[in-house]
Amino acid sequence: MDPAALPASPINLDHPGHYLHWGVIQLSVANLVVIAAMIVVFVLALLLPFPKGKGPS
């Protein structure tokens, strides 16, 4: 497959990343989004009930 035939990325990735600074902590925005998504999934796993199936017969 010809690489030139592939569609261009919808996001321009040809620039430096964006970083957030909190004192000695430096975190990229991309990593912060991933961490936030992981926390949301973890909280949902704690709050959503397990599916109830038939008990042992």
KOLGU-4560 file (N, C-alpha, C; in nm, 3 decimals, padded with zeros to 5 digits):
<recs>
<n_xx: 00.085 n_yy: -00.118 n_zz: 00.000 ca_xx: 00.000 ca_yy: 00.000 ca_zz: 00.000 c_xx: 00.089 c_yy: 00.124 c_zz: 00.000 mol: A seq: 1 type: MET>
<n_xx: 00.053 n_yy: 00.217 n_zz: -00.082 ca_xx: 00.131 ca_yy: 00.340 ca_zz: -00.096 c_xx: 00.102 c_yy: 00.435 c_zz: 00.021 mol: A seq: 2 type: ASP>
<n_xx: 00.205 n_yy: 00.476 n_zz: 00.098 ca_xx: 00.180 ca_yy: 00.567 ca_zz: 00.211 c_xx: 00.121 c_yy: 00.701 c_zz: 00.168 mol: A seq: 3 type: PRO>
<n_xx: 00.147 n_yy: 00.743 n_zz: 00.046 ca_xx: 00.092 ca_yy: 00.871 ca_zz: 00.000 c_xx: -00.059 c_yy: 00.862 c_zz: -00.020 mol: A seq: 4 type: ALA>
<n_xx: -00.112 n_yy: 00.740 n_zz: -00.035 ca_xx: -00.256 ca_yy: 00.723 ca_zz: -00.055 c_xx: -00.334 c_yy: 00.730 c_zz: 00.076 mol: A seq: 5 type: ALA>
<n_xx: -00.264 n_yy: 00.723 n_zz: 00.189 ca_xx: -00.333 ca_yy: 00.729 ca_zz: 00.317 c_xx: -00.386 c_yy: 00.869 c_zz: 00.342 mol: A seq: 6 type: LEU>
<n_xx: -00.503 n_yy: 00.881 n_zz: 00.406 ca_xx: -00.557 ca_yy: 01.014 ca_zz: 00.435 c_xx: -00.472 c_yy: 01.086 c_zz: 00.540 mol: A seq: 7 type: PRO>
<n_xx: -00.474 n_yy: 01.216 n_zz: 00.534 ca_xx: -00.400 ca_yy: 01.296 ca_zz: 00.631 c_xx: -00.466 c_yy: 01.286 c_zz: 00.769 mol: A seq: 8 type: ALA>
<n_xx: -00.389 n_yy: 01.306 n_zz: 00.872 ca_xx: -00.442 ca_yy: 01.302 ca_zz: 01.007 c_xx: -00.535 c_yy: 01.421 c_zz: 01.030 mol: A seq: 9 type: SER>
<n_xx: -00.647 n_yy: 01.400 n_zz: 01.099 ca_xx: -00.736 ca_yy: 01.513 ca_zz: 01.126 c_xx: -00.678 c_yy: 01.611 c_zz: 01.228 mol: A seq: 10 type: PRO>
<n_xx: -00.574 n_yy: 01.568 n_zz: 01.299 ca_xx: -00.509 ca_yy: 01.653 ca_zz: 01.398 c_xx: -00.365 c_yy: 01.675 c_zz: 01.354 mol: A seq: 11 type: ILE>
<n_xx: -00.320 n_yy: 01.799 n_zz: 01.355 ca_xx: -00.182 ca_yy: 01.830 ca_zz: 01.319 c_xx: -00.090 c_yy: 01.788 c_zz: 01.433 mol: A seq: 12 type: ASN>
<n_xx: -00.008 n_yy: 01.687 n_zz: 01.408 ca_xx: 00.083 ca_yy: 01.637 ca_zz: 01.511 c_xx: 00.225 c_yy: 01.688 c_zz: 01.492 mol: A seq: 13 type: LEU>
<n_xx: 00.242 n_yy: 01.788 n_zz: 01.406 ca_xx: 00.374 ca_yy: 01.838 ca_zz: 01.374 c_xx: 00.407 c_yy: 01.964 c_zz: 01.456 mol: A seq: 14 type: ASP>
<n_xx: 00.391 n_yy: 01.954 n_zz: 01.587 ca_xx: 00.427 ca_yy: 02.064 ca_zz: 01.677 c_xx: 00.456 c_yy: 02.007 c_zz: 01.815 mol: A seq: 15 type: HIS>
<n_xx: 00.524 n_yy: 02.081 n_zz: 01.899 ca_xx: 00.554 ca_yy: 02.031 ca_zz: 02.034 c_xx: 00.425 c_yy: 02.015 c_zz: 02.116 mol: A seq: 16 type: PRO>
<n_xx: 00.430 n_yy: 01.925 n_zz: 02.212 ca_xx: 00.315 ca_yy: 01.903 ca_zz: 02.299 c_xx: 00.292 c_yy: 02.019 c_zz: 02.394 mol: A seq: 17 type: GLY>
<n_xx: 00.172 n_yy: 02.022 n_zz: 02.452 ca_xx: 00.137 ca_yy: 02.124 ca_zz: 02.550 c_xx: 00.153 c_yy: 02.064 c_zz: 02.689 mol: A seq: 18 type: HIS>
<n_xx: 00.214 n_yy: 02.138 n_zz: 02.777 ca_xx: 00.243 ca_yy: 02.089 ca_zz: 02.911 c_xx: 00.182 c_yy: 02.180 c_zz: 03.016 mol: A seq: 19 type: TYR>
<n_xx: 00.142 n_yy: 02.120 n_zz: 03.128 ca_xx: 00.092 ca_yy: 02.194 ca_zz: 03.243 c_xx: 00.197 c_yy: 02.184 c_zz: 03.353 mol: A seq: 20 type: LEU>
<n_xx: 00.217 n_yy: 02.294 n_zz: 03.425 ca_xx: 00.318 ca_yy: 02.299 ca_zz: 03.531 c_xx: 00.251 c_yy: 02.331 c_zz: 03.663 mol: A seq: 21 type: HIS>
<n_xx: 00.279 n_yy: 02.248 n_zz: 03.764 ca_xx: 00.235 ca_yy: 02.273 ca_zz: 03.901 c_xx: 00.358 c_yy: 02.254 c_zz: 03.990 mol: A seq: 22 type: TRP>
<n_xx: 00.432 n_yy: 02.359 n_zz: 04.009 ca_xx: 00.552 ca_yy: 02.350 ca_zz: 04.091 c_xx: 00.654 c_yy: 02.258 c_zz: 04.025 mol: A seq: 23 type: GLY>
<n_xx: 00.686 n_yy: 02.147 n_zz: 04.092 ca_xx: 00.784 ca_yy: 02.053 ca_zz: 04.037 c_xx: 00.718 c_yy: 01.950 c_zz: 03.946 mol: A seq: 24 type: VAL>
<n_xx: 00.586 n_yy: 01.952 n_zz: 03.935 ca_xx: 00.513 ca_yy: 01.855 ca_zz: 03.852 c_xx: 00.492 c_yy: 01.913 c_zz: 03.713 mol: A seq: 25 type: ILE>
<n_xx: 00.532 n_yy: 01.838 n_zz: 03.612 ca_xx: 00.510 ca_yy: 01.878 ca_zz: 03.473 c_xx: 00.439 c_yy: 01.762 c_zz: 03.404 mol: A seq: 26 type: GLN>
<n_xx: 00.322 n_yy: 01.790 n_zz: 03.346 ca_xx: 00.238 ca_yy: 01.686 ca_zz: 03.289 c_xx: 00.187 c_yy: 01.731 c_zz: 03.154 mol: A seq: 27 type: LEU>
<n_xx: 00.195 n_yy: 01.643 n_zz: 03.055 ca_xx: 00.142 ca_yy: 01.680 ca_zz: 02.923 c_xx: -00.010 c_yy: 01.672 c_zz: 02.927 mol: A seq: 28 type: SER>
<n_xx: -00.073 n_yy: 01.752 n_zz: 02.842 ca_xx: -00.219 ca_yy: 01.755 ca_zz: 02.836 c_xx: -00.272 c_yy: 01.619 c_zz: 02.789 mol: A seq: 29 type: VAL>
<n_xx: -00.202 n_yy: 01.555 n_zz: 02.696 ca_xx: -00.245 ca_yy: 01.423 ca_zz: 02.648 c_xx: -00.246 c_yy: 01.321 c_zz: 02.762 mol: A seq: 30 type: ALA>
<n_xx: -00.142 n_yy: 01.321 n_zz: 02.844 ca_xx: -00.138 ca_yy: 01.229 ca_zz: 02.957 c_xx: -00.245 c_yy: 01.263 c_zz: 03.060 mol: A seq: 31 type: ASN>
<n_xx: -00.273 n_yy: 01.390 n_zz: 03.079 ca_xx: -00.378 ca_yy: 01.429 ca_zz: 03.173 c_xx: -00.514 c_yy: 01.380 c_zz: 03.127 mol: A seq: 32 type: LEU>
<n_xx: -00.540 n_yy: 01.383 n_zz: 02.997 ca_xx: -00.667 ca_yy: 01.332 ca_zz: 02.943 c_xx: -00.677 c_yy: 01.181 c_zz: 02.965 mol: A seq: 33 type: VAL>
<n_xx: -00.568 n_yy: 01.109 n_zz: 02.943 ca_xx: -00.569 ca_yy: 00.964 ca_zz: 02.964 c_xx: -00.591 c_yy: 00.932 c_zz: 03.112 mol: A seq: 34 type: VAL>
<n_xx: -00.526 n_yy: 01.002 n_zz: 03.201 ca_xx: -00.542 ca_yy: 00.979 ca_zz: 03.345 c_xx: -00.686 c_yy: 01.008 c_zz: 03.387 mol: A seq: 35 type: ILE>
<n_xx: -00.744 n_yy: 01.117 n_zz: 03.336 ca_xx: -00.883 ca_yy: 01.149 ca_zz: 03.370 c_xx: -00.979 c_yy: 01.041 c_zz: 03.321 mol: A seq: 36 type: ALA>
<n_xx: -00.957 n_yy: 00.989 n_zz: 03.201 ca_xx: -01.042 ca_yy: 00.882 ca_zz: 03.148 c_xx: -01.028 c_yy: 00.755 c_zz: 03.233 mol: A seq: 37 type: ALA>
<n_xx: -00.908 n_yy: 00.724 n_zz: 03.277 ca_xx: -00.888 ca_yy: 00.607 ca_zz: 03.362 c_xx: -00.959 c_yy: 00.622 c_zz: 03.496 mol: A seq: 38 type: MET>
<n_xx: -00.957 n_yy: 00.742 n_zz: 03.552 ca_xx: -01.026 ca_yy: 00.765 ca_zz: 03.679 c_xx: -01.177 c_yy: 00.752 c_zz: 03.660 mol: A seq: 39 type: ILE>
<n_xx: -01.230 n_yy: 00.804 n_zz: 03.550 ca_xx: -01.374 ca_yy: 00.792 ca_zz: 03.522 c_xx: -01.413 c_yy: 00.645 c_zz: 03.510 mol: A seq: 40 type: VAL>
<n_xx: -01.337 n_yy: 00.567 n_zz: 03.436 ca_xx: -01.367 ca_yy: 00.424 ca_zz: 03.421 c_xx: -01.358 c_yy: 00.352 c_zz: 03.556 mol: A seq: 41 type: VAL>
<n_xx: -01.262 n_yy: 00.387 n_zz: 03.638 ca_xx: -01.248 ca_yy: 00.325 ca_zz: 03.769 c_xx: -01.367 c_yy: 00.357 c_zz: 03.858 mol: A seq: 42 type: PHE>
<n_xx: -01.409 n_yy: 00.482 n_zz: 03.861 ca_xx: -01.525 ca_yy: 00.522 ca_zz: 03.943 c_xx: -01.651 c_yy: 00.453 c_zz: 03.893 mol: A seq: 43 type: VAL>
<n_xx: -01.669 n_yy: 00.445 n_zz: 03.762 ca_xx: -01.785 ca_yy: 00.375 ca_zz: 03.707 c_xx: -01.783 c_yy: 00.228 c_zz: 03.746 mol: A seq: 44 type: LEU>
<n_xx: -01.666 n_yy: 00.166 n_zz: 03.747 ca_xx: -01.655 ca_yy: 00.025 ca_zz: 03.785 c_xx: -01.693 c_yy: 00.005 c_zz: 03.932 mol: A seq: 45 type: ALA>
<n_xx: -01.666 n_yy: 00.104 n_zz: 04.014 ca_xx: -01.703 ca_yy: 00.094 ca_zz: 04.155 c_xx: -01.853 c_yy: 00.117 c_zz: 04.176 mol: A seq: 46 type: LEU>
<n_xx: -01.912 n_yy: 00.206 n_zz: 04.099 ca_xx: -02.050 ca_yy: 00.247 ca_zz: 04.123 c_xx: -02.154 c_yy: 00.161 c_zz: 04.051 mol: A seq: 47 type: LEU>
<n_xx: -02.121 n_yy: 00.110 n_zz: 03.933 ca_xx: -02.219 ca_yy: 00.032 ca_zz: 03.858 c_xx: -02.233 c_yy: -00.106 c_zz: 03.921 mol: A seq: 48 type: LEU>
<n_xx: -02.358 n_yy: -00.154 n_zz: 03.932 ca_xx: -02.376 ca_yy: -00.285 ca_zz: 03.994 c_xx: -02.334 c_yy: -00.399 c_zz: 03.901 mol: A seq: 49 type: PRO>
<n_xx: -02.299 n_yy: -00.509 n_zz: 03.962 ca_xx: -02.269 ca_yy: -00.629 ca_zz: 03.885 c_xx: -02.398 c_yy: -00.681 c_zz: 03.825 mol: A seq: 50 type: PHE>
<n_xx: -02.393 n_yy: -00.743 n_zz: 03.707 ca_xx: -02.515 ca_yy: -00.802 ca_zz: 03.653 c_xx: -02.561 c_yy: -00.919 c_zz: 03.740 mol: A seq: 51 type: PRO>
<n_xx: -02.690 n_yy: -00.925 n_zz: 03.759 ca_xx: -02.744 ca_yy: -01.032 ca_zz: 03.844 c_xx: -02.787 c_yy: -01.147 c_zz: 03.756 mol: A seq: 52 type: LYS>
<n_xx: -02.728 n_yy: -01.260 n_zz: 03.776 ca_xx: -02.764 ca_yy: -01.379 ca_zz: 03.701 c_xx: -02.839 c_yy: -01.477 c_zz: 03.790 mol: A seq: 53 type: GLY>
<n_xx: -02.869 n_yy: -01.589 n_zz: 03.734 ca_xx: -02.935 ca_yy: -01.693 ca_zz: 03.813 c_xx: -02.835 c_yy: -01.749 c_zz: 03.914 mol: A seq: 54 type: LYS>
<n_xx: -02.884 n_yy: -01.779 n_zz: 04.029 ca_xx: -02.799 ca_yy: -01.840 ca_zz: 04.132 c_xx: -02.772 c_yy: -01.985 c_zz: 04.100 mol: A seq: 55 type: GLY>
<n_xx: -02.687 n_yy: -02.047 n_zz: 04.177 ca_xx: -02.659 ca_yy: -02.189 ca_zz: 04.153 c_xx: -02.785 c_yy: -02.273 c_zz: 04.175 mol: A seq: 56 type: PRO>
<n_xx: -02.805 n_yy: -02.370 n_zz: 04.088 ca_xx: -02.927 ca_yy: -02.450 ca_zz: 04.100 c_xx: -02.901 c_yy: -02.585 c_zz: 04.164 mol: A seq: 57 type: SER>
</recs>
